[in-house]
Amino acid sequence: MSANAIQMLEKIVSASIVITSAVSAYNKAMIEITNTLHNMREEGRDDLTDEELAEAQKRVEDLRKEWDAL
Amino acid sequence: MHNRLYYFAWCLAVLFVLSACMSMPKLKTAKQQLFAIHTLSANVLQTAIDLRKSGLIDDEMKATVTRLFNLGDRLIDEAEVSLHILETYKEAKKLRILMDHELAEEAKHAMLFSEKLNEANVLLLDLLKILQEKQK
């Protein structure tokens, strides 16, 4: 196998990893969302609290800072 | 060619997450939808951080991904505003239904009151007739 072919294969595998990682991120998020909504209903609430929403927003902000710093 | 393939994978991944985010039927209120958007964003960011740490994202790719994240941030801001408008509209609609209901109740009372007034008028007319006859 030529060096170019190996390099190409490497890129295809990397791209596949990116796509499967996105699917995995989506699945993890779905599990989190479903669990949160389930807990909300178990507790007899109609909607999420402002704290829960603020916490989710803060998590994104913290991760964004981590990403920018990398 | 190689980089294009990689960009394409990233765009596909971001589009996949965005489209998934837009089509979640379980979410009923703006707060729930925003929570879902933030949770999805957090998971995508975490994945990107893991990929960067594992060396799959180089500096050039990081710049592209950051641009995509910035675009995502703007989209989330827009979504937040739209969802608040939608929620306000829903609240206004609910309030209007309540008001309509209350107005209907008021109208019913007014009609009942009017009927009683009519009955009273008939009685008064009868009384007037009796008095007129007595005067004769």
N, CA and C atoms of all chains as a GROMACS GRO file, in nm:
protein
  618
    1MET      N    1   0.084  -0.121   0.000
    1MET     CA    2   0.000   0.000   0.000
    1MET      C    3   0.088   0.126   0.000
    2SER      N    4   0.057   0.221  -0.088
    2SER     CA    5   0.142   0.341  -0.097
    2SER      C    6   0.121   0.432   0.025
    3ALA      N    7   0.218   0.522   0.044
    3ALA     CA    8   0.211   0.615   0.158
    3ALA      C    9   0.088   0.704   0.147
    4ASN      N   10   0.055   0.744   0.022
    4ASN     CA   11  -0.064   0.829   0.000
    4ASN      C   12  -0.193   0.759   0.039
    5ALA      N   13  -0.198   0.632   0.001
    5ALA     CA   14  -0.319   0.553   0.032
    5ALA      C   15  -0.336   0.538   0.183
    6ILE      N   16  -0.222   0.517   0.251
    6ILE     CA   17  -0.227   0.503   0.398
    6ILE      C   18  -0.273   0.633   0.462
    7GLN      N   19  -0.220   0.746   0.408
    7GLN     CA   20  -0.256   0.878   0.461
    7GLN      C   21  -0.406   0.904   0.440
    8MET      N   22  -0.453   0.867   0.321
    8MET     CA   23  -0.595   0.884   0.288
    8MET      C   24  -0.683   0.802   0.382
    9LEU      N   25  -0.639   0.678   0.403
    9LEU     CA   26  -0.713   0.586   0.492
    9LEU      C   27  -0.718   0.642   0.634
   10GLU      N   28  -0.604   0.700   0.673
   10GLU     CA   29  -0.593   0.759   0.807
   10GLU      C   30  -0.694   0.872   0.823
   11LYS      N   31  -0.707   0.956   0.717
   11LYS     CA   32  -0.801   1.068   0.722
   11LYS      C   33  -0.945   1.019   0.727
   12ILE      N   34  -0.972   0.912   0.649
   12ILE     CA   35  -1.108   0.857   0.647
   12ILE      C   36  -1.145   0.804   0.787
   13VAL      N   37  -1.050   0.736   0.850
   13VAL     CA   38  -1.074   0.683   0.985
   13VAL      C   39  -1.096   0.799   1.083
   14SER      N   40  -1.012   0.905   1.069
   14SER     CA   41  -1.027   1.022   1.158
   14SER      C   42  -1.165   1.085   1.140
   15ALA      N   43  -1.206   1.100   1.013
   15ALA     CA   44  -1.338   1.158   0.986
   15ALA      C   45  -1.448   1.071   1.044
   16SER      N   46  -1.430   0.939   1.035
   16SER     CA   47  -1.530   0.846   1.091
   16SER      C   48  -1.538   0.862   1.242
   17ILE      N   49  -1.420   0.880   1.304
   17ILE     CA   50  -1.417   0.899   1.451
   17ILE      C   51  -1.496   1.025   1.489
   18VAL      N   52  -1.477   1.133   1.408
   18VAL     CA   53  -1.549   1.258   1.434
   18VAL      C   54  -1.700   1.235   1.428
   19ILE      N   55  -1.744   1.163   1.323
   19ILE     CA   56  -1.888   1.139   1.307
   19ILE      C   57  -1.943   1.050   1.419
   20THR      N   58  -1.872   0.942   1.450
   20THR     CA   59  -1.921   0.854   1.558
   20THR      C   60  -1.918   0.927   1.693
   21SER      N   61  -1.819   1.016   1.711
   21SER     CA   62  -1.814   1.094   1.835
   21SER      C   63  -1.934   1.187   1.846
   22ALA      N   64  -1.974   1.245   1.730
   22ALA     CA   65  -2.092   1.334   1.730
   22ALA      C   66  -2.217   1.254   1.766
   23VAL      N   67  -2.229   1.135   1.711
   23VAL     CA   68  -2.345   1.050   1.740
   23VAL      C   69  -2.345   1.014   1.889
   24SER      N   70  -2.226   0.983   1.939
   24SER     CA   71  -2.213   0.948   2.081
   24SER      C   72  -2.251   1.067   2.170
   25ALA      N   73  -2.205   1.188   2.130
   25ALA     CA   74  -2.237   1.310   2.207
   25ALA      C   75  -2.388   1.332   2.209
   26TYR      N   76  -2.450   1.308   2.094
   26TYR     CA   77  -2.595   1.323   2.084
   26TYR      C   78  -2.666   1.224   2.177
   27ASN      N   79  -2.620   1.097   2.175
   27ASN     CA   80  -2.681   0.994   2.261
   27ASN      C   81  -2.667   1.030   2.408
   28LYS      N   82  -2.547   1.074   2.446
   28LYS     CA   83  -2.523   1.110   2.587
   28LYS      C   84  -2.616   1.225   2.628
   29ALA      N   85  -2.628   1.323   2.538
   29ALA     CA   86  -2.715   1.438   2.566
   29ALA      C   87  -2.859   1.393   2.581
   30MET      N   88  -2.903   1.302   2.492
   30MET     CA   89  -3.041   1.252   2.497
   30MET      C   90  -3.070   1.184   2.630
   31ILE      N   91  -2.971   1.103   2.675
   31ILE     CA   92  -2.987   1.032   2.804
   31ILE      C   93  -2.999   1.135   2.917
   32GLU      N   94  -2.913   1.236   2.914
   32GLU     CA   95  -2.917   1.339   3.019
   32GLU      C   96  -3.050   1.413   3.019
   33ILE      N   97  -3.095   1.451   2.898
   33ILE     CA   98  -3.221   1.527   2.887
   33ILE      C   99  -3.338   1.441   2.935
   34THR      N  100  -3.342   1.316   2.890
   34THR     CA  101  -3.451   1.226   2.928
   34THR      C  102  -3.451   1.204   3.079
   35ASN      N  103  -3.332   1.184   3.138
   35ASN     CA  104  -3.325   1.164   3.283
   35ASN      C  105  -3.375   1.287   3.359
   36THR      N  106  -3.332   1.405   3.313
   36THR     CA  107  -3.373   1.528   3.381
   36THR      C  108  -3.524   1.546   3.373
   37LEU      N  109  -3.580   1.522   3.254
   37LEU     CA  110  -3.726   1.537   3.238
   37LEU      C  111  -3.800   1.432   3.321
   38HIS      N  112  -3.743   1.311   3.327
   38HIS     CA  113  -3.805   1.204   3.405
   38HIS      C  114  -3.808   1.243   3.554
   39ASN      N  115  -3.694   1.292   3.603
   39ASN     CA  116  -3.687   1.335   3.743
   39ASN      C  117  -3.786   1.448   3.771
   40MET      N  118  -3.796   1.539   3.675
   40MET     CA  119  -3.887   1.653   3.690
   40MET      C  120  -4.031   1.602   3.707
   41ARG      N  121  -4.070   1.506   3.623
   41ARG     CA  122  -4.206   1.451   3.630
   41ARG      C  123  -4.226   1.370   3.758
   42GLU      N  124  -4.122   1.296   3.797
   42GLU     CA  125  -4.130   1.217   3.921
   42GLU      C  126  -4.157   1.308   4.041
   43GLU      N  127  -4.095   1.427   4.036
   43GLU     CA  128  -4.112   1.522   4.147
   43GLU      C  129  -4.242   1.601   4.134
   44GLY      N  130  -4.319   1.569   4.033
   44GLY     CA  131  -4.449   1.633   4.013
   44GLY      C  132  -4.442   1.775   3.961
   45ARG      N  133  -4.329   1.808   3.895
   45ARG     CA  134  -4.316   1.945   3.843
   45ARG      C  135  -4.355   1.950   3.696
   46ASP      N  136  -4.404   2.068   3.652
   46ASP     CA  137  -4.445   2.085   3.512
   46ASP      C  138  -4.329   2.133   3.425
   47ASP      N  139  -4.234   2.199   3.488
   47ASP     CA  140  -4.123   2.258   3.411
   47ASP      C  141  -3.994   2.254   3.491
   48LEU      N  142  -3.884   2.281   3.422
   48LEU     CA  143  -3.754   2.284   3.489
   48LEU      C  144  -3.741   2.412   3.571
   49THR      N  145  -3.651   2.410   3.667
   49THR     CA  146  -3.631   2.531   3.748
   49THR      C  147  -3.529   2.621   3.677
   50ASP      N  148  -3.528   2.748   3.719
   50ASP     CA  149  -3.431   2.843   3.662
   50ASP      C  150  -3.288   2.798   3.694
   51GLU      N  151  -3.271   2.735   3.812
   51GLU     CA  152  -3.138   2.689   3.855
   51GLU      C  153  -3.087   2.579   3.760
   52GLU      N  154  -3.176   2.486   3.726
   52GLU     CA  155  -3.136   2.376   3.637
   52GLU      C  156  -3.090   2.431   3.501
   53LEU      N  157  -3.166   2.529   3.452
   53LEU     CA  158  -3.131   2.590   3.323
   53LEU      C  159  -2.998   2.666   3.333
   54ALA      N  160  -2.984   2.742   3.443
   54ALA     CA  161  -2.861   2.820   3.462
   54ALA      C  162  -2.739   2.728   3.474
   55GLU      N  163  -2.760   2.614   3.540
   55GLU     CA  164  -2.652   2.516   3.559
   55GLU      C  165  -2.606   2.461   3.422
   56ALA      N  166  -2.704   2.429   3.337
   56ALA     CA  167  -2.673   2.377   3.203
   56ALA      C  168  -2.596   2.482   3.122
   57GLN      N  169  -2.639   2.607   3.136
   57GLN     CA  170  -2.575   2.717   3.063
   57GLN      C  171  -2.431   2.738   3.112
   58LYS      N  172  -2.414   2.728   3.245
   58LYS     CA  173  -2.281   2.749   3.304
   58LYS      C  174  -2.186   2.638   3.259
   59ARG      N  175  -2.240   2.518   3.249
   59ARG     CA  176  -2.158   2.403   3.206
   59ARG      C  177  -2.101   2.428   3.065
   60VAL      N  178  -2.188   2.482   2.978
   60VAL     CA  179  -2.144   2.513   2.841
   60VAL      C  180  -2.035   2.621   2.844
   61GLU      N  181  -2.059   2.724   2.926
   61GLU     CA  182  -1.961   2.834   2.935
   61GLU      C  183  -1.825   2.784   2.984
   62ASP      N  184  -1.828   2.696   3.086
   62ASP     CA  185  -1.702   2.642   3.141
   62ASP      C  186  -1.628   2.557   3.038
   63LEU      N  187  -1.707   2.473   2.966
   63LEU     CA  188  -1.644   2.387   2.864
   63LEU      C  189  -1.588   2.471   2.750
   64ARG      N  190  -1.658   2.581   2.719
   64ARG     CA  191  -1.612   2.669   2.612
   64ARG      C  192  -1.478   2.733   2.649
   65LYS      N  193  -1.468   2.771   2.777
   65LYS     CA  194  -1.341   2.830   2.825
   65LYS      C  195  -1.228   2.727   2.814
   66GLU      N  196  -1.263   2.601   2.851
   66GLU     CA  197  -1.163   2.494   2.845
   66GLU      C  198  -1.118   2.472   2.700
   67TRP      N  199  -1.214   2.474   2.609
   67TRP     CA  200  -1.185   2.455   2.466
   67TRP      C  201  -1.095   2.567   2.415
   68ASP      N  202  -1.128   2.692   2.451
   68ASP     CA  203  -1.049   2.806   2.404
   68ASP      C  204  -0.906   2.800   2.458
   69ALA      N  205  -0.894   2.745   2.579
   69ALA     CA  206  -0.760   2.739   2.641
   69ALA      C  207  -0.672   2.628   2.584
   70LEU      N  208  -0.732   2.529   2.520
   70LEU     CA  209  -0.655   2.413   2.470
   70LEU      C  210  -0.568   2.447   2.348
   71MET      N  211  -0.770   1.784  -0.043
   71MET     CA  212  -0.868   1.674  -0.050
   71MET      C  213  -0.891   1.614   0.088
   72HIS      N  214  -0.777   1.585   0.158
   72HIS     CA  215  -0.786   1.524   0.290
   72HIS      C  216  -0.854   1.616   0.388
   73ASN      N  217  -0.810   1.745   0.386
   73ASN     CA  218  -0.870   1.841   0.477
   73ASN      C  219  -1.016   1.864   0.446
   74ARG      N  220  -1.050   1.863   0.318
   74ARG     CA  221  -1.190   1.880   0.277
   74ARG      C  222  -1.277   1.770   0.336
   75LEU      N  223  -1.223   1.648   0.334
   75LEU     CA  224  -1.295   1.532   0.388
   75LEU      C  225  -1.320   1.551   0.537
   76TYR      N  226  -1.216   1.603   0.604
   76TYR     CA  227  -1.225   1.626   0.747
   76TYR      C  228  -1.326   1.736   0.779
   77TYR      N  229  -1.320   1.845   0.702
   77TYR     CA  230  -1.417   1.954   0.719
   77TYR      C  231  -1.559   1.904   0.698
   78PHE      N  232  -1.570   1.821   0.593
   78PHE     CA  233  -1.701   1.766   0.560
   78PHE      C  234  -1.755   1.685   0.679
   79ALA      N  235  -1.667   1.604   0.741
   79ALA     CA  236  -1.708   1.522   0.856
   79ALA      C  237  -1.754   1.612   0.970
   80TRP      N  238  -1.679   1.721   0.995
   80TRP     CA  239  -1.715   1.812   1.102
   80TRP      C  240  -1.850   1.880   1.076
   81CYS      N  241  -1.864   1.926   0.953
   81CYS     CA  242  -1.990   1.993   0.917
   81CYS      C  243  -2.107   1.897   0.931
   82LEU      N  244  -2.085   1.772   0.887
   82LEU     CA  245  -2.190   1.670   0.895
   82LEU      C  246  -2.226   1.644   1.042
   83ALA      N  247  -2.121   1.636   1.126
   83ALA     CA  248  -2.143   1.610   1.269
   83ALA      C  249  -2.222   1.725   1.333
   84VAL      N  250  -2.180   1.849   1.302
   84VAL     CA  251  -2.248   1.965   1.360
   84VAL      C  252  -2.392   1.973   1.310
   85LEU      N  253  -2.411   1.949   1.180
   85LEU     CA  254  -2.546   1.952   1.123
   85LEU      C  255  -2.634   1.844   1.186
   86PHE      N  256  -2.574   1.727   1.210
   86PHE     CA  257  -2.647   1.616   1.270
   86PHE      C  258  -2.696   1.656   1.409
   87VAL      N  259  -2.605   1.714   1.488
   87VAL     CA  260  -2.642   1.753   1.625
   87VAL      C  261  -2.747   1.865   1.622
   88LEU      N  262  -2.727   1.962   1.532
   88LEU     CA  263  -2.824   2.073   1.523
   88LEU      C  264  -2.963   2.025   1.483
   89SER      N  265  -2.966   1.934   1.382
   89SER     CA  266  -3.097   1.886   1.336
   89SER      C  267  -3.164   1.802   1.444
   90ALA      N  268  -3.081   1.725   1.518
   90ALA     CA  269  -3.137   1.644   1.628
   90ALA      C  270  -3.196   1.736   1.734
   91CYS      N  271  -3.125   1.846   1.757
   91CYS     CA  272  -3.167   1.942   1.858
   91CYS      C  273  -3.300   2.009   1.823
   92MET      N  274  -3.322   2.027   1.693
   92MET     CA  275  -3.444   2.095   1.648
   92MET      C  276  -3.566   2.002   1.649
   93SER      N  277  -3.542   1.870   1.651
   93SER     CA  278  -3.657   1.780   1.637
   93SER      C  279  -3.679   1.693   1.760
   94MET      N  280  -3.689   1.758   1.875
   94MET     CA  281  -3.714   1.681   1.996
   94MET      C  282  -3.857   1.702   2.043
   95PRO      N  283  -3.941   1.604   2.024
   95PRO     CA  284  -4.083   1.624   2.050
   95PRO      C  285  -4.123   1.627   2.197
   96LYS      N  286  -4.036   1.569   2.284
   96LYS     CA  287  -4.073   1.558   2.426
   96LYS      C  288  -4.072   1.693   2.499
   97LEU      N  289  -4.005   1.791   2.439
   97LEU     CA  290  -3.985   1.918   2.507
   97LEU      C  291  -4.105   2.010   2.485
   98LYS      N  292  -4.165   2.050   2.597
   98LYS     CA  293  -4.290   2.125   2.584
   98LYS      C  294  -4.276   2.276   2.608
   99THR      N  295  -4.180   2.313   2.692
   99THR     CA  296  -4.168   2.457   2.721
   99THR      C  297  -4.033   2.511   2.672
  100ALA      N  298  -4.026   2.644   2.668
  100ALA     CA  299  -3.903   2.710   2.622
  100ALA      C  300  -3.785   2.671   2.712
  101LYS      N  301  -3.813   2.660   2.843
  101LYS     CA  302  -3.707   2.626   2.938
  101LYS      C  303  -3.650   2.487   2.907
  102GLN      N  304  -3.740   2.394   2.877
  102GLN     CA  305  -3.697   2.257   2.847
  102GLN      C  306  -3.617   2.252   2.716
  103GLN      N  307  -3.663   2.329   2.618
  103GLN     CA  308  -3.593   2.331   2.489
  103GLN      C  309  -3.453   2.393   2.504
  104LEU      N  310  -3.446   2.501   2.582
  104LEU     CA  311  -3.316   2.565   2.604
  104LEU      C  312  -3.222   2.473   2.681
  105PHE      N  313  -3.280   2.401   2.778
  105PHE     CA  314  -3.199   2.307   2.856
  105PHE      C  315  -3.141   2.200   2.762
  106ALA      N  316  -3.225   2.151   2.671
  106ALA     CA  317  -3.180   2.048   2.576
  106ALA      C  318  -3.070   2.103   2.485
  107ILE      N  319  -3.087   2.226   2.439
  107ILE     CA  320  -2.985   2.286   2.352
  107ILE      C  321  -2.852   2.300   2.427
  108HIS      N  322  -2.859   2.346   2.554
  108HIS     CA  323  -2.736   2.362   2.632
  108HIS      C  324  -2.671   2.226   2.660
  109THR      N  325  -2.754   2.125   2.690
  109THR     CA  326  -2.698   1.992   2.719
  109THR      C  327  -2.630   1.936   2.595
  110LEU      N  328  -2.694   1.954   2.480
  110LEU     CA  329  -2.633   1.908   2.355
  110LEU      C  330  -2.501   1.981   2.328
  111SER      N  331  -2.504   2.114   2.348
  111SER     CA  332  -2.382   2.194   2.326
  111SER      C  333  -2.270   2.145   2.416
  112ALA      N  334  -2.304   2.120   2.544
  112ALA     CA  335  -2.203   2.076   2.640
  112ALA      C  336  -2.141   1.944   2.596
  113ASN      N  337  -2.225   1.852   2.550
  113ASN     CA  338  -2.173   1.722   2.508
  113ASN      C  339  -2.087   1.732   2.382
  114VAL      N  340  -2.129   1.819   2.290
  114VAL     CA  341  -2.049   1.839   2.168
  114VAL      C  342  -1.914   1.902   2.204
  115LEU      N  343  -1.918   2.001   2.294
  115LEU     CA  344  -1.793   2.066   2.338
  115LEU      C  345  -1.701   1.966   2.406
  116GLN      N  346  -1.759   1.882   2.494
  116GLN     CA  347  -1.680   1.782   2.565
  116GLN      C  348  -1.613   1.686   2.466
  117THR      N  349  -1.691   1.646   2.362
  117THR     CA  350  -1.636   1.556   2.260
  117THR      C  351  -1.523   1.623   2.185
  118ALA      N  352  -1.544   1.751   2.149
  118ALA     CA  353  -1.439   1.825   2.077
  118ALA      C  354  -1.314   1.836   2.162
  119ILE      N  355  -1.332   1.861   2.293
  119ILE     CA  356  -1.217   1.872   2.384
  119ILE      C  357  -1.142   1.739   2.389
  120ASP      N  358  -1.218   1.629   2.399
  120ASP     CA  359  -1.155   1.496   2.404
  120ASP      C  360  -1.077   1.468   2.274
  121LEU      N  361  -1.138   1.506   2.160
  121LEU     CA  362  -1.071   1.483   2.031
  121LEU      C  363  -0.945   1.568   2.018
  122ARG      N  364  -0.953   1.690   2.070
  122ARG     CA  365  -0.836   1.780   2.066
  122ARG      C  366  -0.724   1.723   2.153
  123LYS      N  367  -0.762   1.674   2.272
  123LYS     CA  368  -0.662   1.617   2.363
  123LYS      C  369  -0.597   1.492   2.304
  124SER      N  370  -0.679   1.416   2.226
  124SER     CA  371  -0.624   1.293   2.168
  124SER      C  372  -0.546   1.319   2.039
  125GLY      N  373  -0.536   1.445   2.000
  125GLY     CA  374  -0.455   1.483   1.885
  125GLY      C  375  -0.526   1.474   1.751
  126LEU      N  376  -0.655   1.447   1.753
  126LEU     CA  377  -0.729   1.436   1.626
  126LEU      C  378  -0.765   1.573   1.568
  127ILE      N  379  -0.755   1.677   1.649
  127ILE     CA  380  -0.785   1.812   1.600
  127ILE      C  381  -0.658   1.896   1.609
  128ASP      N  382  -0.606   1.935   1.492
  128ASP     CA  383  -0.486   2.020   1.493
  128ASP      C  384  -0.528   2.167   1.505
  129ASP      N  385  -0.429   2.258   1.506
  129ASP     CA  386  -0.459   2.400   1.528
  129ASP      C  387  -0.550   2.457   1.420
  130GLU      N  388  -0.522   2.416   1.295
  130GLU     CA  389  -0.603   2.467   1.183
  130GLU      C  390  -0.749   2.421   1.197
  131MET      N  391  -0.761   2.292   1.233
  131MET     CA  392  -0.895   2.236   1.251
  131MET      C  393  -0.965   2.300   1.371
  132LYS      N  394  -0.886   2.330   1.474
  132LYS     CA  395  -0.944   2.393   1.594
  132LYS      C  396  -1.005   2.529   1.558
  133ALA      N  397  -0.932   2.603   1.472
  133ALA     CA  398  -0.983   2.735   1.430
  133ALA      C  399  -1.118   2.718   1.358
  134THR      N  400  -1.127   2.616   1.273
  134THR     CA  401  -1.251   2.592   1.199
  134THR      C  402  -1.364   2.552   1.295
  135VAL      N  403  -1.330   2.462   1.388
  135VAL     CA  404  -1.431   2.416   1.484
  135VAL      C  405  -1.477   2.533   1.572
  136THR      N  406  -1.382   2.620   1.611
  136THR     CA  407  -1.417   2.736   1.693
  136THR      C  408  -1.515   2.827   1.616
  137ARG      N  409  -1.488   2.843   1.485
  137ARG     CA  410  -1.580   2.924   1.402
  137ARG      C  411  -1.720   2.860   1.402
  138LEU      N  412  -1.723   2.728   1.394
  138LEU     CA  413  -1.852   2.657   1.396
  138LEU      C  414  -1.922   2.676   1.532
  139PHE      N  415  -1.842   2.671   1.640
  139PHE     CA  416  -1.899   2.692   1.774
  139PHE      C  417  -1.954   2.834   1.787
  140ASN      N  418  -1.880   2.931   1.732
  140ASN     CA  419  -1.927   3.070   1.737
  140ASN      C  420  -2.060   3.084   1.664
  141LEU      N  421  -2.068   3.015   1.550
  141LEU     CA  422  -2.192   3.016   1.473
  141LEU      C  423  -2.304   2.951   1.556
  142GLY      N  424  -2.268   2.840   1.622
  142GLY     CA  425  -2.363   2.771   1.709
  142GLY      C  426  -2.411   2.862   1.821
  143ASP      N  427  -2.319   2.940   1.880
  143ASP     CA  428  -2.355   3.033   1.989
  143ASP      C  429  -2.458   3.134   1.940
  144ARG      N  430  -2.434   3.186   1.819
  144ARG     CA  431  -2.528   3.285   1.763
  144ARG      C  432  -2.664   3.221   1.740
  145LEU      N  433  -2.660   3.096   1.690
  145LEU     CA  434  -2.786   3.024   1.665
  145LEU      C  435  -2.862   3.002   1.796
  146ILE      N  436  -2.786   2.968   1.902
  146ILE     CA  437  -2.849   2.945   2.033
  146ILE      C  438  -2.910   3.075   2.085
  147ASP      N  439  -2.838   3.187   2.069
  147ASP     CA  440  -2.891   3.317   2.111
  147ASP      C  441  -3.022   3.347   2.039
  148GLU      N  442  -3.020   3.322   1.907
  148GLU     CA  443  -3.141   3.346   1.826
  148GLU      C  444  -3.255   3.256   1.874
  149ALA      N  445  -3.219   3.127   1.900
  149ALA     CA  446  -3.320   3.030   1.944
  149ALA      C  447  -3.379   3.073   2.077
  150GLU      N  448  -3.292   3.125   2.166
  150GLU     CA  449  -3.336   3.169   2.298
  150GLU      C  450  -3.440   3.280   2.285
  151VAL      N  451  -3.407   3.378   2.200
  151VAL     CA  452  -3.499   3.490   2.178
  151VAL      C  453  -3.631   3.438   2.119
  152SER      N  454  -3.620   3.352   2.016
  152SER     CA  455  -3.740   3.299   1.950
  152SER      C  456  -3.827   3.221   2.049
  153LEU      N  457  -3.760   3.140   2.133
  153LEU     CA  458  -3.836   3.059   2.228
  153LEU      C  459  -3.906   3.146   2.332
  154HIS      N  460  -3.840   3.254   2.374
  154HIS     CA  461  -3.903   3.344   2.471
  154HIS      C  462  -4.024   3.412   2.408
  155ILE      N  463  -4.009   3.449   2.280
  155ILE     CA  464  -4.121   3.514   2.211
  155ILE      C  465  -4.237   3.415   2.201
  156LEU      N  466  -4.202   3.290   2.166
  156LEU     CA  467  -4.304   3.186   2.152
  156LEU      C  468  -4.377   3.163   2.284
  157GLU      N  469  -4.297   3.158   2.392
  157GLU     CA  470  -4.354   3.134   2.526
  157GLU      C  471  -4.447   3.250   2.565
  158THR      N  472  -4.400   3.373   2.537
  158THR     CA  473  -4.481   3.490   2.568
  158THR      C  474  -4.612   3.487   2.490
  159TYR      N  475  -4.599   3.445   2.364
  159TYR     CA  476  -4.718   3.436   2.278
  159TYR      C  477  -4.816   3.333   2.335
  160LYS      N  478  -4.758   3.216   2.378
  160LYS     CA  479  -4.842   3.110   2.435
  160LYS      C  480  -4.913   3.160   2.561
  161GLU      N  481  -4.836   3.232   2.647
  161GLU     CA  482  -4.892   3.286   2.770
  161GLU      C  483  -5.004   3.384   2.738
  162ALA      N  484  -4.976   3.471   2.637
  162ALA     CA  485  -5.074   3.571   2.597
  162ALA      C  486  -5.202   3.502   2.547
  163LYS      N  487  -5.180   3.393   2.472
  163LYS     CA  488  -5.294   3.320   2.417
  163LYS      C  489  -5.377   3.257   2.530
  164LYS      N  490  -5.303   3.200   2.628
  164LYS     CA  491  -5.369   3.138   2.744
  164LYS      C  492  -5.450   3.244   2.818
  165LEU      N  493  -5.388   3.362   2.836
  165LEU     CA  494  -5.452   3.473   2.907
  165LEU      C  495  -5.577   3.518   2.833
  166ARG      N  496  -5.564   3.521   2.699
  166ARG     CA  497  -5.679   3.564   2.618
  166ARG      C  498  -5.794   3.466   2.632
  167ILE      N  499  -5.762   3.336   2.634
  167ILE     CA  500  -5.867   3.234   2.650
  167ILE      C  501  -5.935   3.254   2.786
  168LEU      N  502  -5.849   3.280   2.889
  168LEU     CA  503  -5.904   3.303   3.022
  168LEU      C  504  -5.994   3.426   3.022
  169MET      N  505  -5.943   3.532   2.955
  169MET     CA  506  -6.021   3.656   2.949
  169MET      C  507  -6.152   3.633   2.877
  170ASP      N  508  -6.143   3.558   2.765
  170ASP     CA  509  -6.265   3.526   2.689
  170ASP      C  510  -6.364   3.453   2.777
  171HIS      N  511  -6.309   3.359   2.857
  171HIS     CA  512  -6.392   3.279   2.946
  171HIS      C  513  -6.458   3.369   3.050
  172GLU      N  514  -6.375   3.459   3.108
  172GLU     CA  515  -6.427   3.551   3.209
  172GLU      C  516  -6.531   3.644   3.149
  173LEU      N  517  -6.502   3.691   3.027
  173LEU     CA  518  -6.598   3.781   2.961
  173LEU      C  519  -6.729   3.708   2.933
  174ALA      N  520  -6.717   3.581   2.896
  174ALA     CA  521  -6.837   3.502   2.870
  174ALA      C  522  -6.921   3.490   2.997
  175GLU      N  523  -6.850   3.470   3.109
  175GLU     CA  524  -6.919   3.461   3.239
  175GLU      C  525  -6.990   3.593   3.271
  176GLU      N  526  -6.915   3.703   3.246
  176GLU     CA  527  -6.971   3.836   3.272
  176GLU      C  528  -7.095   3.859   3.187
  177ALA      N  529  -7.082   3.819   3.058
  177ALA     CA  530  -7.194   3.838   2.966
  177ALA      C  531  -7.315   3.758   3.012
  178LYS      N  532  -7.289   3.638   3.064
  178LYS     CA  533  -7.398   3.553   3.112
  178LYS      C  534  -7.469   3.622   3.230
  179HIS      N  535  -7.387   3.677   3.321
  179HIS     CA  536  -7.444   3.747   3.436
  179HIS      C  537  -7.527   3.867   3.391
  180ALA      N  538  -7.472   3.941   3.292
  180ALA     CA  539  -7.541   4.060   3.241
  180ALA      C  540  -7.675   4.022   3.179
  181MET      N  541  -7.674   3.909   3.106
  181MET     CA  542  -7.799   3.865   3.043
  181MET      C  543  -7.901   3.822   3.148
  182LEU      N  544  -7.852   3.752   3.250
  182LEU     CA  545  -7.941   3.710   3.359
  182LEU      C  546  -7.999   3.832   3.429
  183PHE      N  547  -7.914   3.930   3.452
  183PHE     CA  548  -7.955   4.053   3.517
  183PHE      C  549  -8.060   4.126   3.433
  184SER      N  550  -8.034   4.126   3.301
  184SER     CA  551  -8.126   4.190   3.208
  184SER      C  552  -8.262   4.120   3.207
  185GLU      N  553  -8.258   3.986   3.213
  185GLU     CA  554  -8.384   3.909   3.218
  185GLU      C  555  -8.462   3.944   3.344
  186LYS      N  556  -8.390   3.953   3.457
  186LYS     CA  557  -8.454   3.987   3.585
  186LYS      C  558  -8.515   4.127   3.577
  187LEU      N  559  -8.441   4.219   3.511
  187LEU     CA  560  -8.492   4.355   3.495
  187LEU      C  561  -8.620   4.356   3.413
  188ASN      N  562  -8.618   4.273   3.306
  188ASN     CA  563  -8.739   4.262   3.223
  188ASN      C  564  -8.857   4.210   3.303
  189GLU      N  565  -8.829   4.105   3.383
  189GLU     CA  566  -8.934   4.048   3.467
  189GLU      C  567  -8.988   4.154   3.563
  190ALA      N  568  -8.893   4.231   3.621
  190ALA     CA  569  -8.932   4.337   3.715
  190ALA      C  570  -9.016   4.442   3.643
  191ASN      N  571  -8.977   4.474   3.519
  191ASN     CA  572  -9.052   4.574   3.441
  191ASN      C  573  -9.196   4.527   3.416
  192VAL      N  574  -9.209   4.397   3.381
  192VAL     CA  575  -9.343   4.341   3.356
  192VAL      C  576  -9.429   4.354   3.480
  193LEU      N  577  -9.365   4.318   3.596
  193LEU     CA  578  -9.437   4.328   3.723
  193LEU      C  579  -9.477   4.472   3.753
  194LEU      N  580  -9.386   4.565   3.726
  194LEU     CA  581  -9.413   4.708   3.750
  194LEU      C  582  -9.525   4.758   3.659
  195LEU      N  583  -9.524   4.709   3.533
  195LEU     CA  584  -9.629   4.748   3.439
  195LEU      C  585  -9.766   4.699   3.487
  196ASP      N  586  -9.765   4.571   3.537
  196ASP     CA  587  -9.889   4.515   3.592
  196ASP      C  588  -9.938   4.598   3.709
  197LEU      N  589  -9.842   4.635   3.795
  197LEU     CA  590  -9.875   4.716   3.914
  197LEU      C  591  -9.933   4.851   3.872
  198LEU      N  592  -9.873   4.909   3.768
  198LEU     CA  593  -9.917   5.039   3.716
  198LEU      C  594 -10.061   5.029   3.665
  199LYS      N  595 -10.088   4.919   3.593
  199LYS     CA  596 -10.221   4.895   3.538
  199LYS      C  597 -10.323   4.886   3.652
  200ILE      N  598 -10.286   4.808   3.757
  200ILE     CA  599 -10.376   4.792   3.873
  200ILE      C  600 -10.405   4.927   3.938
  201LEU      N  601 -10.298   5.007   3.954
  201LEU     CA  602 -10.314   5.139   4.016
  201LEU      C  603 -10.401   5.230   3.931
  202GLN      N  604 -10.379   5.224   3.797
  202GLN     CA  605 -10.460   5.307   3.706
  202GLN      C  606 -10.607   5.268   3.714
  203GLU      N  607 -10.635   5.134   3.722
  203GLU     CA  608 -10.772   5.086   3.730
  203GLU      C  609 -10.838   5.132   3.860
  204LYS      N  610 -10.758   5.127   3.968
  204LYS     CA  611 -10.811   5.168   4.099
  204LYS      C  612 -10.846   5.316   4.100
  205GLN      N  613 -10.767   5.397   4.026
  205GLN     CA  614 -10.788   5.542   4.020
  205GLN      C  615 -10.919   5.573   3.947
  206LYS      N  616 -10.951   5.483   3.849
  206LYS     CA  617 -11.075   5.506   3.774
  206LYS      C  618 -11.194   5.482   3.867
   0.00000   0.00000   0.00000
